[in-house]
Amino acid sequence: MCIGLIGGMDRLERHYTEEAQKFKVELKVFNKYETNLFKKIQHVDALIIFTNKVSHGARKEAVHVARNRNIPLFMVHSCGIGTLRRCLNSLCFKGI
C-alpha cells in the first residue's frame, strides 16, 4: 500500500517514514508544494493532509486529485507522529 502525506514538518519526515514502515506502508512525503504534485499523488492508495503545515495551493490540488480519482482522504490539523499513527491505523483497519 502506498500513502501520500501532504504537509508536516521537515524535521519529522524520517519519523513519519519509520512509523509507516511499522504498518508495512510505503509513505510518500511532500512537506512543501512541488510542481506537478498532482502527477506524483494520483496513483497513491490514500492521502493524508496535515492542514496546519501545508500551503493552500498544495491542499487544494491534493483534495482535487483525491476527489477526482476516488482516493480516500484524511485531513487533520495536527502534524505529529501520533496523528499519523491514528490515520495509518484507520486506513489499515479498513483494509484500503
A tleap script that builds the chain and sets N, CA, C and O, in Angstrom:
source leaprc.protein.ff14SB
mol = sequence {
  NMET CYS ILE GLY LEU ILE GLY GLY MET ASP
  ARG LEU GLU ARG HIE TYR THR GLU GLU ALA
  GLN LYS PHE LYS VAL GLU LEU LYS VAL PHE
  ASN LYS TYR GLU THR ASN LEU PHE LYS LYS
  ILE GLN HIE VAL ASP ALA LEU ILE ILE PHE
  THR ASN LYS VAL SER HIE GLY ALA ARG LYS
  GLU ALA VAL HIE VAL ALA ARG ASN ARG ASN
  ILE PRO LEU PHE MET VAL HIE SER CYS GLY
  ILE GLY THR LEU ARG ARG CYS LEU ASN SER
  LEU CYS PHE LYS GLY CILE
}
set mol.1.N position { 0.843 -1.169 0.000 }
set mol.1.CA position { 0.000 0.000 0.000 }
set mol.1.C position { 0.893 1.237 0.000 }
set mol.1.O position { 1.913 1.281 0.687 }
set mol.2.N position { 0.501 2.224 -0.766 }
set mol.2.CA position { 1.257 3.473 -0.872 }
set mol.2.C position { 0.338 4.621 -0.455 }
set mol.2.O position { -0.765 4.777 -0.978 }
set mol.3.N position { 0.818 5.416 0.496 }
set mol.3.CA position { 0.034 6.527 1.014 }
set mol.3.C position { 0.826 7.810 0.811 }
set mol.3.O position { 2.037 7.845 1.032 }
set mol.4.N position { 0.141 8.856 0.391 }
set mol.4.CA position { 0.757 10.156 0.227 }
set mol.4.C position { 0.492 11.024 1.449 }
set mol.4.O position { -0.636 11.089 1.938 }
set mol.5.N position { 1.516 11.680 1.934 }
set mol.5.CA position { 1.398 12.588 3.069 }
set mol.5.C position { 1.738 13.987 2.583 }
set mol.5.O position { 2.858 14.244 2.141 }
set mol.6.N position { 0.771 14.887 2.666 }
set mol.6.CA position { 0.950 16.261 2.232 }
set mol.6.C position { 1.049 17.129 3.484 }
set mol.6.O position { 0.156 17.103 4.331 }
set mol.7.N position { 2.119 17.888 3.601 }
set mol.7.CA position { 2.307 18.754 4.756 }
set mol.7.C position { 3.202 18.102 5.790 }
set mol.7.O position { 3.903 17.133 5.498 }
set mol.8.N position { 3.175 18.636 6.991 }
set mol.8.CA position { 4.022 18.109 8.053 }
set mol.8.C position { 5.297 18.917 8.189 }
set mol.8.O position { 5.521 19.886 7.464 }
set mol.9.N position { 6.121 18.502 9.124 }
set mol.9.CA position { 7.365 19.218 9.400 }
set mol.9.C position { 8.553 18.482 8.800 }
set mol.9.O position { 8.621 17.254 8.830 }
set mol.10.N position { 9.486 19.251 8.257 }
set mol.10.CA position { 10.682 18.675 7.630 }
set mol.10.C position { 11.448 17.786 8.599 }
set mol.10.O position { 11.888 16.698 8.231 }
set mol.11.N position { 11.605 18.240 9.819 }
set mol.11.CA position { 12.421 17.506 10.783 }
set mol.11.C position { 11.795 16.177 11.203 }
set mol.11.O position { 12.483 15.319 11.755 }
set mol.12.N position { 10.490 16.000 10.946 }
set mol.12.CA position { 9.822 14.752 11.312 }
set mol.12.C position { 9.677 13.780 10.140 }
set mol.12.O position { 9.114 12.698 10.306 }
set mol.13.N position { 10.165 14.141 8.988 }
set mol.13.CA position { 9.976 13.295 7.795 }
set mol.13.C position { 10.511 11.880 8.017 }
set mol.13.O position { 9.861 10.903 7.644 }
set mol.14.N position { 11.682 11.771 8.616 }
set mol.14.CA position { 12.260 10.453 8.882 }
set mol.14.C position { 11.364 9.655 9.833 }
set mol.14.O position { 11.176 8.453 9.648 }
set mol.15.N position { 10.818 10.316 10.839 }
set mol.15.CA position { 9.947 9.648 11.803 }
set mol.15.C position { 8.623 9.227 11.156 }
set mol.15.O position { 8.083 8.168 11.475 }
set mol.16.N position { 8.104 10.056 10.249 }
set mol.16.CA position { 6.894 9.687 9.511 }
set mol.16.C position { 7.129 8.394 8.728 }
set mol.16.O position { 6.301 7.483 8.746 }
set mol.17.N position { 8.261 8.333 8.049 }
set mol.17.CA position { 8.587 7.155 7.243 }
set mol.17.C position { 8.766 5.917 8.111 }
set mol.17.O position { 8.298 4.835 7.758 }
set mol.18.N position { 9.438 6.074 9.241 }
set mol.18.CA position { 9.641 4.940 10.156 }
set mol.18.C position { 8.310 4.432 10.701 }
set mol.18.O position { 8.114 3.224 10.833 }
set mol.19.N position { 7.408 5.336 11.013 }
set mol.19.CA position { 6.097 4.938 11.533 }
set mol.19.C position { 5.314 4.187 10.462 }
set mol.19.O position { 4.646 3.197 10.759 }
set mol.20.N position { 5.391 4.648 9.235 }
set mol.20.CA position { 4.686 3.975 8.137 }
set mol.20.C position { 5.243 2.577 7.904 }
set mol.20.O position { 4.492 1.657 7.578 }
set mol.21.N position { 6.556 2.409 8.069 }
set mol.21.CA position { 7.167 1.091 7.879 }
set mol.21.C position { 6.655 0.087 8.904 }
set mol.21.O position { 6.583 -1.108 8.618 }
set mol.22.N position { 6.300 0.559 10.094 }
set mol.22.CA position { 5.735 -0.333 11.113 }
set mol.22.C position { 4.404 -0.913 10.659 }
set mol.22.O position { 4.032 -2.017 11.055 }
set mol.23.N position { 3.688 -0.164 9.825 }
set mol.23.CA position { 2.411 -0.616 9.285 }
set mol.23.C position { 2.580 -1.298 7.919 }
set mol.23.O position { 1.598 -1.653 7.268 }
set mol.24.N position { 3.833 -1.473 7.502 }
set mol.24.CA position { 4.154 -2.058 6.191 }
set mol.24.C position { 3.517 -1.250 5.055 }
set mol.24.O position { 2.893 -1.797 4.145 }
set mol.25.N position { 3.696 0.063 5.143 }
set mol.25.CA position { 3.129 1.001 4.185 }
set mol.25.C position { 4.253 1.839 3.589 }
set mol.25.O position { 5.145 2.292 4.307 }
set mol.26.N position { 4.207 2.041 2.286 }
set mol.26.CA position { 5.146 2.966 1.648 }
set mol.26.C position { 4.555 4.361 1.761 }
set mol.26.O position { 3.407 4.583 1.376 }
set mol.27.N position { 5.325 5.297 2.283 }
set mol.27.CA position { 4.845 6.652 2.508 }
set mol.27.C position { 5.605 7.624 1.613 }
set mol.27.O position { 6.835 7.675 1.642 }
set mol.28.N position { 4.869 8.393 0.820 }
set mol.28.CA position { 5.457 9.454 0.011 }
set mol.28.C position { 5.158 10.764 0.721 }
set mol.28.O position { 3.999 11.158 0.849 }
set mol.29.N position { 6.203 11.435 1.180 }
set mol.29.CA position { 6.050 12.657 1.968 }
set mol.29.C position { 6.333 13.877 1.089 }
set mol.29.O position { 7.363 13.953 0.418 }
set mol.30.N position { 5.399 14.823 1.109 }
set mol.30.CA position { 5.554 16.086 0.398 }
set mol.30.C position { 5.375 17.205 1.414 }
set mol.30.O position { 4.251 17.630 1.683 }
set mol.31.N position { 6.483 17.683 1.980 }
set mol.31.CA position { 6.426 18.723 3.008 }
set mol.31.C position { 6.152 20.097 2.419 }
set mol.31.O position { 5.570 20.959 3.077 }
set mol.32.N position { 6.564 20.292 1.208 }
set mol.32.CA position { 6.406 21.583 0.551 }
set mol.32.C position { 5.674 21.393 -0.764 }
set mol.32.O position { 5.619 20.290 -1.308 }
set mol.33.N position { 5.120 22.467 -1.258 }
set mol.33.CA position { 4.457 22.412 -2.553 }
set mol.33.C position { 5.487 22.121 -3.635 }
set mol.33.O position { 6.541 22.754 -3.691 }
set mol.34.N position { 5.176 21.173 -4.477 }
set mol.34.CA position { 6.070 20.810 -5.575 }
set mol.34.C position { 5.338 20.973 -6.896 }
set mol.34.O position { 4.119 20.810 -6.966 }
set mol.35.N position { 6.078 21.291 -7.926 }
set mol.35.CA position { 5.454 21.375 -9.237 }
set mol.35.C position { 5.009 19.985 -9.657 }
set mol.35.O position { 5.653 18.984 -9.342 }
set mol.36.N position { 3.914 19.945 -10.362 }
set mol.36.CA position { 3.319 18.682 -10.824 }
set mol.36.C position { 2.993 17.746 -9.661 }
set mol.36.O position { 3.154 16.531 -9.778 }
set mol.37.N position { 2.542 18.300 -8.553 }
set mol.37.CA position { 2.170 17.487 -7.399 }
set mol.37.C position { 1.089 16.487 -7.771 }
set mol.37.O position { 1.105 15.348 -7.306 }
set mol.38.N position { 0.152 16.908 -8.606 }
set mol.38.CA position { -0.951 16.024 -8.978 }
set mol.38.C position { -0.462 14.754 -9.662 }
set mol.38.O position { -1.057 13.692 -9.481 }
set mol.39.N position { 0.612 14.842 -10.446 }
set mol.39.CA position { 1.153 13.653 -11.105 }
set mol.39.C position { 1.797 12.696 -10.103 }
set mol.39.O position { 1.781 11.480 -10.293 }
set mol.40.N position { 2.359 13.255 -9.042 }
set mol.40.CA position { 3.058 12.441 -8.059 }
set mol.40.C position { 2.118 11.752 -7.084 }
set mol.40.O position { 2.485 10.742 -6.486 }
set mol.41.N position { 0.903 12.283 -6.913 }
set mol.41.CA position { -0.009 11.691 -5.930 }
set mol.41.C position { -1.202 10.985 -6.553 }
set mol.41.O position { -2.029 10.435 -5.825 }
set mol.42.N position { -1.317 10.984 -7.860 }
set mol.42.CA position { -2.518 10.422 -8.465 }
set mol.42.C position { -2.585 8.897 -8.398 }
set mol.42.O position { -3.647 8.327 -8.649 }
set mol.43.N position { -1.491 8.224 -8.070 }
set mol.43.CA position { -1.508 6.764 -8.017 }
set mol.43.C position { -1.358 6.213 -6.605 }
set mol.43.O position { -1.081 5.025 -6.439 }
set mol.44.N position { -1.533 7.043 -5.592 }
set mol.44.CA position { -1.452 6.552 -4.216 }
set mol.44.C position { -2.778 5.899 -3.833 }
set mol.44.O position { -3.810 6.156 -4.453 }
set mol.45.N position { -2.737 5.050 -2.803 }
set mol.45.CA position { -3.940 4.361 -2.343 }
set mol.45.C position { -4.763 5.222 -1.389 }
set mol.45.O position { -5.968 5.009 -1.250 }
set mol.46.N position { -4.127 6.190 -0.732 }
set mol.46.CA position { -4.822 7.100 0.180 }
set mol.46.C position { -3.967 8.348 0.366 }
set mol.46.O position { -2.764 8.338 0.106 }
set mol.47.N position { -4.607 9.423 0.820 }
set mol.47.CA position { -3.906 10.683 1.068 }
set mol.47.C position { -4.188 11.155 2.486 }
set mol.47.O position { -5.315 11.074 2.973 }
set mol.48.N position { -3.146 11.649 3.134 }
set mol.48.CA position { -3.276 12.283 4.435 }
set mol.48.C position { -2.749 13.707 4.275 }
set mol.48.O position { -1.644 13.915 3.774 }
set mol.49.N position { -3.544 14.683 4.704 }
set mol.49.CA position { -3.124 16.077 4.625 }
set mol.49.C position { -3.070 16.644 6.036 }
set mol.49.O position { -4.071 16.636 6.754 }
set mol.50.N position { -1.903 17.134 6.432 }
set mol.50.CA position { -1.747 17.839 7.695 }
set mol.50.C position { -2.032 19.312 7.411 }
set mol.50.O position { -1.161 20.026 6.915 }
set mol.51.N position { -3.229 19.764 7.718 }
set mol.51.CA position { -3.694 21.069 7.257 }
set mol.51.C position { -3.006 22.252 7.923 }
set mol.51.O position { -3.022 23.349 7.365 }
set mol.52.N position { -2.399 22.073 9.098 }
set mol.52.CA position { -1.755 23.221 9.727 }
set mol.52.C position { -0.358 23.489 9.173 }
set mol.52.O position { 0.197 24.558 9.423 }
set mol.53.N position { 0.216 22.564 8.441 }
set mol.53.CA position { 1.565 22.728 7.898 }
set mol.53.C position { 1.593 22.476 6.388 }
set mol.53.O position { 2.449 21.746 5.889 }
set mol.54.N position { 0.656 23.084 5.675 }
set mol.54.CA position { 0.621 22.900 4.229 }
set mol.54.C position { 0.122 24.199 3.585 }
set mol.54.O position { -0.677 24.929 4.172 }
set mol.55.N position { 0.596 24.466 2.395 }
set mol.55.CA position { 0.131 25.659 1.683 }
set mol.55.C position { -1.282 25.423 1.153 }
set mol.55.O position { -1.706 24.287 0.945 }
set mol.56.N position { -1.986 26.514 0.943 }
set mol.56.CA position { -3.350 26.409 0.423 }
set mol.56.C position { -3.365 25.779 -0.960 }
set mol.56.O position { -4.266 25.007 -1.287 }
set mol.57.N position { -2.378 26.105 -1.762 }
set mol.57.CA position { -2.315 25.552 -3.114 }
set mol.57.C position { -2.114 24.046 -3.116 }
set mol.57.O position { -2.759 23.330 -3.882 }
set mol.58.N position { -1.224 23.567 -2.264 }
set mol.58.CA position { -0.968 22.122 -2.195 }
set mol.58.C position { -2.199 21.391 -1.674 }
set mol.58.O position { -2.550 20.325 -2.180 }
set mol.59.N position { -2.853 21.959 -0.668 }
set mol.59.CA position { -4.058 21.329 -0.118 }
set mol.59.C position { -5.151 21.275 -1.178 }
set mol.59.O position { -5.802 20.246 -1.356 }
set mol.60.N position { -5.346 22.374 -1.872 }
set mol.60.CA position { -6.391 22.446 -2.891 }
set mol.60.C position { -6.140 21.426 -4.000 }
set mol.60.O position { -7.057 20.729 -4.432 }
set mol.61.N position { -4.901 21.346 -4.451 }
set mol.61.CA position { -4.556 20.410 -5.524 }
set mol.61.C position { -4.720 18.960 -5.069 }
set mol.61.O position { -5.221 18.130 -5.828 }
set mol.62.N position { -4.304 18.645 -3.843 }
set mol.62.CA position { -4.418 17.286 -3.321 }
set mol.62.C position { -5.877 16.874 -3.159 }
set mol.62.O position { -6.243 15.746 -3.491 }
set mol.63.N position { -6.700 17.767 -2.658 }
set mol.63.CA position { -8.129 17.460 -2.495 }
set mol.63.C position { -8.770 17.244 -3.864 }
set mol.63.O position { -9.598 16.348 -4.025 }
set mol.64.N position { -8.396 18.049 -4.839 }
set mol.64.CA position { -8.939 17.907 -6.191 }
set mol.64.C position { -8.591 16.530 -6.775 }
set mol.64.O position { -9.455 15.856 -7.336 }
set mol.65.N position { -7.340 16.121 -6.643 }
set mol.65.CA position { -6.914 14.814 -7.157 }
set mol.65.C position { -7.649 13.690 -6.421 }
set mol.65.O position { -8.116 12.738 -7.045 }
set mol.66.N position { -7.749 13.803 -5.110 }
set mol.66.CA position { -8.409 12.753 -4.322 }
set mol.66.C position { -9.872 12.600 -4.720 }
set mol.66.O position { -10.360 11.478 -4.857 }
set mol.67.N position { -10.557 13.686 -4.902 }
set mol.67.CA position { -11.982 13.621 -5.266 }
set mol.67.C position { -12.182 13.082 -6.672 }
set mol.67.O position { -13.095 12.291 -6.909 }
set mol.68.N position { -11.337 13.501 -7.608 }
set mol.68.CA position { -11.486 13.045 -8.989 }
set mol.68.C position { -11.147 11.572 -9.160 }
set mol.68.O position { -11.720 10.907 -10.023 }
set mol.69.N position { -10.237 11.054 -8.363 }
set mol.69.CA position { -9.794 9.668 -8.501 }
set mol.69.C position { -10.354 8.748 -7.416 }
set mol.69.O position { -9.959 7.585 -7.324 }
set mol.70.N position { -11.271 9.262 -6.597 }
set mol.70.CA position { -11.883 8.490 -5.503 }
set mol.70.C position { -10.834 7.894 -4.567 }
set mol.70.O position { -10.916 6.724 -4.192 }
set mol.71.N position { -9.866 8.696 -4.199 }
set mol.71.CA position { -8.815 8.286 -3.273 }
set mol.71.C position { -9.264 8.663 -1.865 }
set mol.71.O position { -9.666 9.804 -1.639 }
set mol.72.N position { -9.205 7.729 -0.913 }
set mol.72.CA position { -9.550 8.075 0.472 }
set mol.72.C position { -8.673 9.218 0.967 }
set mol.72.O position { -7.467 9.246 0.719 }
set mol.73.N position { -9.296 10.162 1.672 }
set mol.73.CA position { -8.611 11.385 2.077 }
set mol.73.C position { -8.823 11.633 3.562 }
set mol.73.O position { -9.956 11.627 4.044 }
set mol.74.N position { -7.734 11.852 4.283 }
set mol.74.CA position { -7.775 12.254 5.684 }
set mol.74.C position { -7.208 13.662 5.762 }
set mol.74.O position { -6.091 13.912 5.308 }
set mol.75.N position { -7.968 14.576 6.333 }
set mol.75.CA position { -7.479 15.928 6.561 }
set mol.75.C position { -7.502 16.165 8.065 }
set mol.75.O position { -8.567 16.208 8.682 }
set mol.76.N position { -6.324 16.315 8.643 }
set mol.76.CA position { -6.206 16.518 10.085 }
set mol.76.C position { -5.368 17.766 10.339 }
set mol.76.O position { -4.473 18.099 9.563 }
set mol.77.N position { -5.673 18.446 11.436 }
set mol.77.CA position { -4.997 19.709 11.719 }
set mol.77.C position { -3.623 19.491 12.340 }
set mol.77.O position { -2.693 20.243 12.049 }
set mol.78.N position { -3.480 18.506 13.165 }
set mol.78.CA position { -2.215 18.240 13.840 }
set mol.78.C position { -1.247 17.570 12.878 }
set mol.78.O position { -1.669 16.958 11.897 }
set mol.79.N position { 0.053 17.680 13.153 }
set mol.79.CA position { 1.033 17.067 12.251 }
set mol.79.C position { 2.027 16.202 13.023 }
set mol.79.O position { 3.171 16.050 12.595 }
set mol.80.N position { 1.616 15.645 14.128 }
set mol.80.CA position { 2.511 14.830 14.933 }
set mol.80.C position { 2.532 13.372 14.513 }
set mol.80.O position { 1.743 12.933 13.677 }
set mol.81.N position { 3.449 12.639 15.109 }
set mol.81.CA position { 3.593 11.214 14.826 }
set mol.81.C position { 2.348 10.455 15.274 }
set mol.81.O position { 1.900 9.535 14.589 }
set mol.82.N position { 1.793 10.834 16.412 }
set mol.82.CA position { 0.578 10.179 16.912 }
set mol.82.C position { -0.594 10.335 15.962 }
set mol.82.O position { -1.380 9.407 15.772 }
set mol.83.N position { -0.705 11.502 15.372 }
set mol.83.CA position { -1.774 11.738 14.401 }
set mol.83.C position { -1.590 10.861 13.178 }
set mol.83.O position { -2.553 10.272 12.687 }
set mol.84.N position { -0.374 10.766 12.683 }
set mol.84.CA position { -0.089 9.897 11.549 }
set mol.84.C position { -0.394 8.453 11.905 }
set mol.84.O position { -0.975 7.727 11.098 }
set mol.85.N position { -0.012 8.029 13.093 }
set mol.85.CA position { -0.259 6.661 13.541 }
set mol.85.C position { -1.759 6.352 13.549 }
set mol.85.O position { -2.170 5.278 13.110 }
set mol.86.N position { -2.574 7.280 14.041 }
set mol.86.CA position { -4.023 7.065 14.069 }
set mol.86.C position { -4.594 6.963 12.657 }
set mol.86.O position { -5.468 6.135 12.402 }
set mol.87.N position { -4.110 7.796 11.741 }
set mol.87.CA position { -4.575 7.740 10.356 }
set mol.87.C position { -4.180 6.420 9.700 }
set mol.87.O position { -4.994 5.786 9.028 }
set mol.88.N position { -2.937 6.011 9.895 }
set mol.88.CA position { -2.477 4.743 9.320 }
set mol.88.C position { -3.226 3.564 9.904 }
set mol.88.O position { -3.574 2.625 9.189 }
set mol.89.N position { -3.474 3.611 11.200 }
set mol.89.CA position { -4.221 2.539 11.859 }
set mol.89.C position { -5.623 2.451 11.277 }
set mol.89.O position { -6.120 1.354 11.022 }
set mol.90.N position { -6.254 3.577 11.068 }
set mol.90.CA position { -7.590 3.609 10.495 }
set mol.90.C position { -7.597 3.076 9.067 }
set mol.90.O position { -8.485 2.312 8.689 }
set mol.91.N position { -6.611 3.478 8.280 }
set mol.91.CA position { -6.526 3.008 6.892 }
set mol.91.C position { -6.275 1.509 6.814 }
set mol.91.O position { -6.900 0.809 6.017 }
set mol.92.N position { -5.360 1.018 7.642 }
set mol.92.CA position { -5.038 -0.411 7.618 }
set mol.92.C position { -6.182 -1.240 8.174 }
set mol.92.O position { -6.410 -2.366 7.731 }
set mol.93.N position { -6.901 -0.690 9.142 }
set mol.93.CA position { -8.048 -1.397 9.716 }
set mol.93.C position { -9.155 -1.545 8.699 }
set mol.93.O position { -9.831 -2.573 8.655 }
set mol.94.N position { -9.350 -0.497 7.858 }
set mol.94.CA position { -10.382 -0.542 6.826 }
set mol.94.C position { -9.974 -1.437 5.665 }
set mol.94.O position { -10.817 -1.824 4.857 }
set mol.95.N position { -8.693 -1.768 5.575 }
set mol.95.CA position { -8.225 -2.633 4.503 }
set mol.95.C position { -8.132 -1.941 3.163 }
set mol.95.O position { -8.354 -2.567 2.127 }
set mol.96.N position { -7.813 -0.687 3.165 }
set mol.96.CA position { -7.702 0.066 1.908 }
set mol.96.C position { -6.373 -0.247 1.254 }
set mol.96.O position { -6.073 0.281 0.183 }
savepdb mol mol.pdb
quit
